[in-house]
């Protein structure tokens, strides 16, 4: 299981994974930060980007914050970096 730190930007003009800011992955979503809508959008975007099932991403810390930690299963850090365009 992989843990990723996220910096989530709700109310964005587009849903996108915008790269890393330090150790946190910047994720922009169009959803509002209310009633878990932004969290659902983040999970959906990460699953689509990483080509993994929806139940593979769980928000473990920061459910009501823009700084979140998610756990991702069914993949590796190397695969995440490759799909997100991170050069090692």
PyMOL commands that place a pseudoatom at each C-alpha (Angstrom):
pseudoatom trace, name=CA, resn=UNK, resi=1, chain=A, elem=C, hetatm=0, pos=[0.000, 0.000, 0.000]
pseudoatom trace, name=CA, resn=UNK, resi=2, chain=A, elem=C, hetatm=0, pos=[1.305, 3.439, -0.987]
pseudoatom trace, name=CA, resn=UNK, resi=3, chain=A, elem=C, hetatm=0, pos=[0.613, 6.640, 0.964]
pseudoatom trace, name=CA, resn=UNK, resi=4, chain=A, elem=C, hetatm=0, pos=[0.554, 9.943, -0.891]
pseudoatom trace, name=CA, resn=UNK, resi=5, chain=A, elem=C, hetatm=0, pos=[0.315, 13.440, 0.515]
pseudoatom trace, name=CA, resn=UNK, resi=6, chain=A, elem=C, hetatm=0, pos=[-2.021, 15.650, -1.501]
pseudoatom trace, name=CA, resn=UNK, resi=7, chain=A, elem=C, hetatm=0, pos=[-2.671, 19.366, -1.755]
pseudoatom trace, name=CA, resn=UNK, resi=8, chain=A, elem=C, hetatm=0, pos=[-6.219, 19.569, -3.099]
pseudoatom trace, name=CA, resn=UNK, resi=9, chain=A, elem=C, hetatm=0, pos=[-7.489, 22.672, -4.885]
pseudoatom trace, name=CA, resn=UNK, resi=10, chain=A, elem=C, hetatm=0, pos=[-11.323, 22.552, -5.063]
pseudoatom trace, name=CA, resn=UNK, resi=11, chain=A, elem=C, hetatm=0, pos=[-13.432, 24.792, -7.338]
pseudoatom trace, name=CA, resn=UNK, resi=12, chain=A, elem=C, hetatm=0, pos=[-10.781, 24.569, -10.076]
pseudoatom trace, name=CA, resn=UNK, resi=13, chain=A, elem=C, hetatm=0, pos=[-11.605, 25.133, -13.722]
pseudoatom trace, name=CA, resn=UNK, resi=14, chain=A, elem=C, hetatm=0, pos=[-10.450, 21.613, -14.637]
pseudoatom trace, name=CA, resn=UNK, resi=15, chain=A, elem=C, hetatm=0, pos=[-9.867, 18.249, -12.961]
pseudoatom trace, name=CA, resn=UNK, resi=16, chain=A, elem=C, hetatm=0, pos=[-6.156, 17.496, -13.145]
pseudoatom trace, name=CA, resn=UNK, resi=17, chain=A, elem=C, hetatm=0, pos=[-3.126, 16.144, -11.360]
pseudoatom trace, name=CA, resn=UNK, resi=18, chain=A, elem=C, hetatm=0, pos=[-0.826, 19.157, -11.530]
pseudoatom trace, name=CA, resn=UNK, resi=19, chain=A, elem=C, hetatm=0, pos=[2.452, 17.618, -10.317]
pseudoatom trace, name=CA, resn=UNK, resi=20, chain=A, elem=C, hetatm=0, pos=[4.331, 17.760, -7.061]
pseudoatom trace, name=CA, resn=UNK, resi=21, chain=A, elem=C, hetatm=0, pos=[4.743, 20.696, -4.673]
pseudoatom trace, name=CA, resn=UNK, resi=22, chain=A, elem=C, hetatm=0, pos=[7.549, 19.483, -2.437]
pseudoatom trace, name=CA, resn=UNK, resi=23, chain=A, elem=C, hetatm=0, pos=[6.413, 16.086, -1.195]
pseudoatom trace, name=CA, resn=UNK, resi=24, chain=A, elem=C, hetatm=0, pos=[2.706, 16.688, -1.862]
pseudoatom trace, name=CA, resn=UNK, resi=25, chain=A, elem=C, hetatm=0, pos=[0.911, 15.935, -5.104]
pseudoatom trace, name=CA, resn=UNK, resi=26, chain=A, elem=C, hetatm=0, pos=[-1.189, 18.907, -6.258]
pseudoatom trace, name=CA, resn=UNK, resi=27, chain=A, elem=C, hetatm=0, pos=[-4.640, 17.801, -7.380]
pseudoatom trace, name=CA, resn=UNK, resi=28, chain=A, elem=C, hetatm=0, pos=[-7.202, 20.217, -8.828]
pseudoatom trace, name=CA, resn=UNK, resi=29, chain=A, elem=C, hetatm=0, pos=[-10.892, 19.308, -8.946]
pseudoatom trace, name=CA, resn=UNK, resi=30, chain=A, elem=C, hetatm=0, pos=[-13.976, 21.187, -10.097]
pseudoatom trace, name=CA, resn=UNK, resi=31, chain=A, elem=C, hetatm=0, pos=[-16.055, 19.874, -7.193]
pseudoatom trace, name=CA, resn=UNK, resi=32, chain=A, elem=C, hetatm=0, pos=[-17.075, 22.016, -4.228]
pseudoatom trace, name=CA, resn=UNK, resi=33, chain=A, elem=C, hetatm=0, pos=[-15.409, 21.323, -0.862]
pseudoatom trace, name=CA, resn=UNK, resi=34, chain=A, elem=C, hetatm=0, pos=[-18.692, 20.359, 0.797]
pseudoatom trace, name=CA, resn=UNK, resi=35, chain=A, elem=C, hetatm=0, pos=[-20.326, 17.099, 1.850]
pseudoatom trace, name=CA, resn=UNK, resi=36, chain=A, elem=C, hetatm=0, pos=[-17.347, 15.065, 0.598]
pseudoatom trace, name=CA, resn=UNK, resi=37, chain=A, elem=C, hetatm=0, pos=[-17.800, 16.117, -3.040]
pseudoatom trace, name=CA, resn=UNK, resi=38, chain=A, elem=C, hetatm=0, pos=[-14.170, 17.187, -3.473]
pseudoatom trace, name=CA, resn=UNK, resi=39, chain=A, elem=C, hetatm=0, pos=[-12.911, 13.982, -1.821]
pseudoatom trace, name=CA, resn=UNK, resi=40, chain=A, elem=C, hetatm=0, pos=[-14.995, 11.865, -4.190]
pseudoatom trace, name=CA, resn=UNK, resi=41, chain=A, elem=C, hetatm=0, pos=[-13.694, 13.858, -7.155]
pseudoatom trace, name=CA, resn=UNK, resi=42, chain=A, elem=C, hetatm=0, pos=[-10.092, 13.405, -5.988]
pseudoatom trace, name=CA, resn=UNK, resi=43, chain=A, elem=C, hetatm=0, pos=[-10.558, 9.651, -5.632]
pseudoatom trace, name=CA, resn=UNK, resi=44, chain=A, elem=C, hetatm=0, pos=[-12.213, 9.404, -9.046]
pseudoatom trace, name=CA, resn=UNK, resi=45, chain=A, elem=C, hetatm=0, pos=[-9.454, 11.450, -10.703]
pseudoatom trace, name=CA, resn=UNK, resi=46, chain=A, elem=C, hetatm=0, pos=[-6.635, 9.455, -9.113]
pseudoatom trace, name=CA, resn=UNK, resi=47, chain=A, elem=C, hetatm=0, pos=[-8.262, 6.146, -10.048]
pseudoatom trace, name=CA, resn=UNK, resi=48, chain=A, elem=C, hetatm=0, pos=[-8.791, 7.276, -13.631]
pseudoatom trace, name=CA, resn=UNK, resi=49, chain=A, elem=C, hetatm=0, pos=[-5.250, 8.667, -13.916]
pseudoatom trace, name=CA, resn=UNK, resi=50, chain=A, elem=C, hetatm=0, pos=[-3.647, 5.573, -12.373]
pseudoatom trace, name=CA, resn=UNK, resi=51, chain=A, elem=C, hetatm=0, pos=[-6.027, 3.122, -14.102]
pseudoatom trace, name=CA, resn=UNK, resi=52, chain=A, elem=C, hetatm=0, pos=[-6.970, 1.378, -10.853]
pseudoatom trace, name=CA, resn=UNK, resi=53, chain=A, elem=C, hetatm=0, pos=[-10.348, 0.381, -9.335]
pseudoatom trace, name=CA, resn=UNK, resi=54, chain=A, elem=C, hetatm=0, pos=[-12.304, 3.006, -7.367]
pseudoatom trace, name=CA, resn=UNK, resi=55, chain=A, elem=C, hetatm=0, pos=[-11.948, 1.095, -4.104]
pseudoatom trace, name=CA, resn=UNK, resi=56, chain=A, elem=C, hetatm=0, pos=[-8.126, 1.286, -4.382]
pseudoatom trace, name=CA, resn=UNK, resi=57, chain=A, elem=C, hetatm=0, pos=[-7.906, 4.876, -3.074]
pseudoatom trace, name=CA, resn=UNK, resi=58, chain=A, elem=C, hetatm=0, pos=[-8.926, 5.870, 0.454]
pseudoatom trace, name=CA, resn=UNK, resi=59, chain=A, elem=C, hetatm=0, pos=[-8.558, 9.243, 2.192]
pseudoatom trace, name=CA, resn=UNK, resi=60, chain=A, elem=C, hetatm=0, pos=[-6.968, 8.354, 5.550]
pseudoatom trace, name=CA, resn=UNK, resi=61, chain=A, elem=C, hetatm=0, pos=[-6.199, 11.852, 6.902]
pseudoatom trace, name=CA, resn=UNK, resi=62, chain=A, elem=C, hetatm=0, pos=[-7.527, 15.312, 6.125]
pseudoatom trace, name=CA, resn=UNK, resi=63, chain=A, elem=C, hetatm=0, pos=[-11.048, 14.514, 4.968]
pseudoatom trace, name=CA, resn=UNK, resi=64, chain=A, elem=C, hetatm=0, pos=[-12.105, 18.113, 5.717]
pseudoatom trace, name=CA, resn=UNK, resi=65, chain=A, elem=C, hetatm=0, pos=[-8.791, 19.762, 4.820]
pseudoatom trace, name=CA, resn=UNK, resi=66, chain=A, elem=C, hetatm=0, pos=[-7.094, 20.676, 1.570]
pseudoatom trace, name=CA, resn=UNK, resi=67, chain=A, elem=C, hetatm=0, pos=[-4.027, 18.765, 2.811]
pseudoatom trace, name=CA, resn=UNK, resi=68, chain=A, elem=C, hetatm=0, pos=[-4.817, 15.065, 2.645]
pseudoatom trace, name=CA, resn=UNK, resi=69, chain=A, elem=C, hetatm=0, pos=[-3.113, 11.705, 2.872]
pseudoatom trace, name=CA, resn=UNK, resi=70, chain=A, elem=C, hetatm=0, pos=[-4.479, 8.907, 0.708]
pseudoatom trace, name=CA, resn=UNK, resi=71, chain=A, elem=C, hetatm=0, pos=[-3.658, 5.227, 0.671]
pseudoatom trace, name=CA, resn=UNK, resi=72, chain=A, elem=C, hetatm=0, pos=[-3.464, 3.581, -2.720]
pseudoatom trace, name=CA, resn=UNK, resi=73, chain=A, elem=C, hetatm=0, pos=[-3.516, -0.164, -3.242]
pseudoatom trace, name=CA, resn=UNK, resi=74, chain=A, elem=C, hetatm=0, pos=[-3.217, -2.280, -6.391]
pseudoatom trace, name=CA, resn=UNK, resi=75, chain=A, elem=C, hetatm=0, pos=[-0.207, -0.318, -7.684]
pseudoatom trace, name=CA, resn=UNK, resi=76, chain=A, elem=C, hetatm=0, pos=[3.425, 0.546, -6.938]
pseudoatom trace, name=CA, resn=UNK, resi=77, chain=A, elem=C, hetatm=0, pos=[5.245, 3.835, -6.387]
pseudoatom trace, name=CA, resn=UNK, resi=78, chain=A, elem=C, hetatm=0, pos=[7.135, 3.266, -9.630]
pseudoatom trace, name=CA, resn=UNK, resi=79, chain=A, elem=C, hetatm=0, pos=[3.849, 2.880, -11.538]
pseudoatom trace, name=CA, resn=UNK, resi=80, chain=A, elem=C, hetatm=0, pos=[2.426, 6.002, -9.896]
pseudoatom trace, name=CA, resn=UNK, resi=81, chain=A, elem=C, hetatm=0, pos=[5.503, 8.025, -10.811]
pseudoatom trace, name=CA, resn=UNK, resi=82, chain=A, elem=C, hetatm=0, pos=[5.426, 6.754, -14.393]
pseudoatom trace, name=CA, resn=UNK, resi=83, chain=A, elem=C, hetatm=0, pos=[1.733, 7.533, -14.886]
pseudoatom trace, name=CA, resn=UNK, resi=84, chain=A, elem=C, hetatm=0, pos=[2.117, 10.979, -13.349]
pseudoatom trace, name=CA, resn=UNK, resi=85, chain=A, elem=C, hetatm=0, pos=[5.161, 11.760, -15.476]
pseudoatom trace, name=CA, resn=UNK, resi=86, chain=A, elem=C, hetatm=0, pos=[7.637, 11.921, -12.588]
pseudoatom trace, name=CA, resn=UNK, resi=87, chain=A, elem=C, hetatm=0, pos=[11.253, 11.450, -13.606]
pseudoatom trace, name=CA, resn=UNK, resi=88, chain=A, elem=C, hetatm=0, pos=[13.503, 9.540, -11.194]
for i in range(1, 88): cmd.bond("trace and resi %d" % i, "trace and resi %d" % (i + 1))
show_as sticks, trace
zoom trace
